[in-house]
Amino acid sequence: MWQAFRDEHVDQGFEVVTVGMDTLGAEACRPFIEAAPLSHPSLIDQHHRMAELFGVVNIPNGIWIDEQGMIVRPAETAPAPPSLAPERTSRLRGEGMPERAVAMGAEAAKIQYDRDSYEAALRDWIAKGADSDFALSPDQVIERSRPRSIDTSLGQAHFELATQLELDGNHGAAVRHFTRAHELVPDNFAYRRQAWSLEPGPEGPLRRFWQGPMEGAEADWPYDGDWLVETQAMGAENYYEPFVP
């Protein structure tokens, strides 16, 4: 959808740059990049530098940057444009699926985001530029940007160390630093998702699907929470921050 949206507006000077935040780098991101297929710049962020530099705490997040390189909207929930969504011909059903997958699907169905308002705002900015009501002033951008506390800085350091330890094959040490990052920056759900997705299962890492302890393997799960538990605890309707014009 973002590729189609970009192609629709590229002649107006608009460009999309997507960033795959994943410790496994090209191995994890390549299937999605090739499936699109993408013609816009597509980057890979193994250490989640987007969290450090722009305050990204979940995916999908988006940042608007103007022709002068100035941020006019800081990181916020950025759902793909619904007007360009492909028609769905089938639905995921519960029959024969693991109980946990059914429960995750039920929670995911409750997640809310204002796709239509976000797309309308983005189209307005593309058409009007600085005259758009949705382009914020520098003071407004600073006001909306996430404050960077000492805990946030320490959490980023622990997370970056954990990702490098994971890449170096030291999973046990990586888990300890992932856990500390989660404690220091509890509102960064991207940190949690990344750690959960790197836990090994009987057929390799639990990549994006299970993201938690499987039946009979709970004792081997090193984290206090998982996607299902924490989404239920926060309320799926609170998973993404609402769009603020």
N, C-alpha and C positions, 0 to 999 in steps of 0.2 A: 504493500500500500504506500509506503514512503517513497519507494522508487517511482511509482506511478505519479504520486503527487509532485515529486521533484521534476519529472519529465514534463508535467503540465505547466510548471511555472519557471523552468530554467531560463526561458527567453526573457523573463522579467528581472533577471539578475539574481534569482533565488537559487541557493544551493543547499543540499542536505549533506551533512557529514555524520555518518553513524559510527558509533564506538562500541565494540564488543568488550564488555568488562568480564573477563574470565581468566582465571589463573592458568588454565590449560591452553590459552592462547589460540593459535591457528587450528590446533586439533579440535577444539570445541566450536570455534566460530566458522570454520570453513564451510560446513554443510549448509549453514543458513545464508552465508554470503553467495555461495554458488547456486542455491536454490532460487534466489530472487529473480534473475541474476542481477547483481548490482552494477551500475555504471557510475554512481557517485562515489566520492571518497569514503572508504570504509576502513576504520582503524581498529587496532586491537590493544586493549589496556589490561595487561596481566596483573598489575599491582594496584588497580583501582585508583589511579592517579586522578580520575575524574572526581572521586569523592574528596580528595585533598584540595584540588584546585577550584572546583566549581560547586561543591556541596551536594553532589549527587548521593542520594540515600536509598534509592530504589530504582527499579526499571519497570517501564520506560520513563525516563526523565528527559527533558529537553531544555536547551539554553538558546535564546535568541541573540544573535550577534549581528550588528549592522555593518554597513560598508566600510566604516571607519575602524572596525574591530572592537567596538564598544558593546558591552552586554546591555541589552534593552529589556530582557526578562531573564532573571536568574533561574536556576534549576527548579523545575516543577513537573508534575505529572504530565506526560506527553503521549496520549493515546494516538494510535495511527488513525488517519482520516477515515471516518466511517463511510463517506460518500464513495470511496474507492474500494470498499471491502468486497472481496469475491463472494458470489452467491454460495451459500452453504447448501450442499446437497445431501448431507448425512449428519447425524448427531451421535455423539458418544453415548452409549447405553451401558447400564450397569450389569446386565446379564453376563455371567461368566467372568467378570472382572474382579480382581482382588478387592476385598472390602476396603482397604486403605485407599485405593485409587478412586473408588466410588465416593468415599468421604471427602477426598481432596477435590473431586469434581464438583461436589455439592457446595463446598465452601467457595471455590473459584467462581461459581455461578452467582454468588452473592456480592462479589466485588463490584464496586461502583466507580465510574468516572464519567465526566461530562464530555464525551467525545465530540458531540456536535458543537458545543460552545468553543472548545479548543480549536477545532478546525476553522470555524467562522472567524475567530480572532486572528489566527495565522493568515488566513486569506486577506483579511483587512490590512494587516501589517505589510504583506507583500505588495498590495495595491497602493497603499498610502505612505509607506515608510514612516518617517519621523512624525507625520501628521496623524498616524493611527492612534486611536484612543488606547490601544493595547500596548503601545511602545512606552515604556516607563522612563522617567527621568533618572539621571545618575543617583540622585538622593533616594528615589523610590527603590531603585535596584539595591542600593546598600541597605535600606531599611528591611527589604524582604530577604536579603541574603542571610544565610545561617551564621550566627556568631560562632567563632572558632575558639573554644575554650581549651585549656590545657589538657583536659581529658580527651577532647576530640583529637588534638595533636598527638597525644600519646597513643590513642587508639589506632590512628592511622599508622603510626610507627610499628605497633605490634602487628597490625594487619599486613603491612608490607613485608615485615620479617617472616610472618607465617607463610605468605605466598612464595617467598624465595625458598624457605625450608621445604615446602611442598615440592617445588620444582627440583630441589636437590635430592629428593627422595627421603627426607626425614619427616615422615608423616606424624609421628608421635609428638615431636617438638612443635610442628606446625599447629597441631590441635591446641596445645597449651597457649600459643600466642593468638590463635583465632578466638579462643575463649576469653582471653583478656581483652581483646578488641571489642568483643560483644559486650562485655561488662562496662567498658569505658564509653562506648558510643551506642547505647541501647536503641536509639532511634534509627540507626542505619541498618535497614533490612537487607540491603545488598550484601553487607558483610556476612550476615547470617546465611543467606541463600548460598553464597559462595562456599562457605565452610561445609554446609550440609551436603552440597552436591559433590564434594570431593571424598566423602566417606566410601570406602570400598564395600561392595556387595559380592554375592556369590558369582556374579557374571561381570565384575568390574565395577567402576564407580557408579554410584546412584545418580546418574546424570539427569537432573532437572525433573525427573518423573517421581521417584519415590521421595527423595529429599527428607528422609527420616528413617527411624528404625523399622525394619521389616518384621513381620510376625515371626517370633521365635528367635530374633536376633537383638532384642531390646538391650540385653546386658552388654552388648558390644558397642552400643551407641554412646559416644563420648560427650555429647552435649545435653544440657538440661532440657532444651526444647527442640522442635523440628517445625517444618512448614505448617503442618496441619494443627499441631498443638498451639503454636503461637498465633496463627491466623484466627483460630477459634477464640483464643483468649482476648485478642484485641478487638474482635468483631470484624468480619470480612468487609463490612461497609466502611471501616476505617483504614483499610489496607492502603489506599491512596489518598493523598490530600486533595481536597476539592479545588477546582479551578477558580481562581480569584481574578477577575478582569483587571 
